[in-house]
Amino acid sequence: MMTLSRFLVLWTLLLVPLAAPPVQAQSGLVTFERDELVIETEAGTRHSFDVEMAVKPAQQAQGLMFRREMAEAAGMLFVVRPARVLSMWMKNTYIPLDMLFIDGEGRITKIVERTVPMSLTSISSDRPVNGVLELNAGTASRLTIGPGDRVLHPAFGKAP
């Protein structure tokens, strides 16, 4: 005859494997710290964004992969040291993006707008940069952000 305590132990052992682990543990995705970033256009207009910081290699490898949406005033900032020519792709990225390449002084050197989700096409900075800011597709055009505009963030020596 099975005692109540033995029944509960067996029941627990059966249920634990059926319980789904948290999404982060289940998928093996890395997490990101968040920070404020401001883009100041040549006309003096300032646009504030809540960005996730992709600083560590695992964070940079994952980026925005597997995301289905991103808030309008959100983005992801990839920071690299030393400066180098960067190449990105959209593998496993479901959101179309604008990619803003940034030099060490915080100046936007190049913008690639409306990247194609899931594409394996290489998107290059064409020259050494210290960062890439990924925003929702169409943001640069909508806010008239262009090359030469300044990114204000401590990663580029400028607080917002």
Residue pairs with C-beta under 8 A, 6 or more apart in sequence:
2 10
20 26
23 29
24 31
27 66
29 62
29 66
30 56
30 58
30 59
30 62
32 52
32 53
32 54
32 59
32 76
33 52
33 53
34 50
34 51
34 52
34 53
35 50
35 51
35 53
35 77
35 153
35 154
36 48
36 49
36 50
36 51
36 153
36 160
37 48
37 49
37 51
37 75
37 77
37 133
37 151
37 152
37 153
37 160
38 46
38 47
38 48
38 49
38 151
38 152
38 153
38 160
39 46
39 47
39 49
39 100
39 108
39 133
39 143
39 145
39 149
39 150
39 151
39 152
40 46
40 149
40 150
40 152
41 47
41 143
41 144
41 145
41 146
41 149
42 146
42 148
42 149
43 144
45 143
45 144
46 152
47 143
47 145
48 73
48 160
49 73
49 74
49 75
49 133
49 135
50 71
50 73
50 74
50 75
51 74
51 75
51 76
51 77
51 133
51 153
52 74
52 75
52 76
52 77
53 59
53 76
53 77
53 79
54 60
54 62
54 63
54 76
54 77
54 78
54 79
55 78
55 79
60 78
60 80
63 76
63 78
63 88
63 93
63 134
64 70
64 76
64 93
64 95
64 97
64 134
65 91
65 92
65 93
66 92
66 93
66 94
67 93
67 94
67 95
68 94
68 95
69 95
70 95
70 136
72 136
72 139
74 135
74 136
75 133
75 134
75 135
75 136
76 133
76 134
77 131
77 132
77 133
77 134
77 153
77 155
78 86
78 131
78 132
78 133
78 134
79 130
79 131
79 155
80 86
80 129
80 130
80 131
81 130
82 130
83 103
83 104
83 128
83 129
83 130
84 128
84 129
85 124
85 125
85 126
85 127
85 128
85 129
86 101
86 124
86 125
86 129
86 132
87 122
87 123
87 124
87 125
88 99
88 122
88 123
88 124
88 132
89 119
89 120
89 121
89 122
89 123
90 97
90 115
90 116
90 117
90 118
90 119
90 120
90 121
90 123
91 118
91 119
91 120
92 118
93 115
93 117
93 118
94 117
94 118
95 117
95 136
95 137
96 114
96 115
96 116
96 117
96 136
96 137
97 114
97 115
97 134
97 135
97 136
97 137
98 111
98 112
98 113
98 114
98 115
98 134
98 135
98 136
98 137
98 138
98 139
98 140
98 141
99 111
99 112
99 115
99 123
99 132
99 133
99 134
100 108
100 110
100 111
100 132
100 133
100 134
100 135
100 140
100 145
100 151
101 108
101 109
101 110
101 111
101 112
101 125
101 126
101 129
101 131
101 132
102 108
102 109
102 129
102 130
102 131
102 132
102 133
102 151
102 156
103 109
103 128
103 129
103 130
104 129
104 130
104 156
105 156
105 157
106 150
106 151
106 152
106 153
106 156
106 157
106 158
107 147
107 148
107 149
107 150
107 151
108 145
108 146
108 147
108 148
108 149
108 150
108 151
109 125
109 127
109 129
109 147
110 125
110 126
110 127
110 147
111 140
111 145
111 146
111 147
112 123
113 137
113 138
113 140
113 141
114 137
114 138
115 123
115 137
125 132
130 155
130 156
131 151
131 155
131 156
133 151
139 145
140 146
150 158
151 158
152 158
152 159
152 160
153 159
153 160
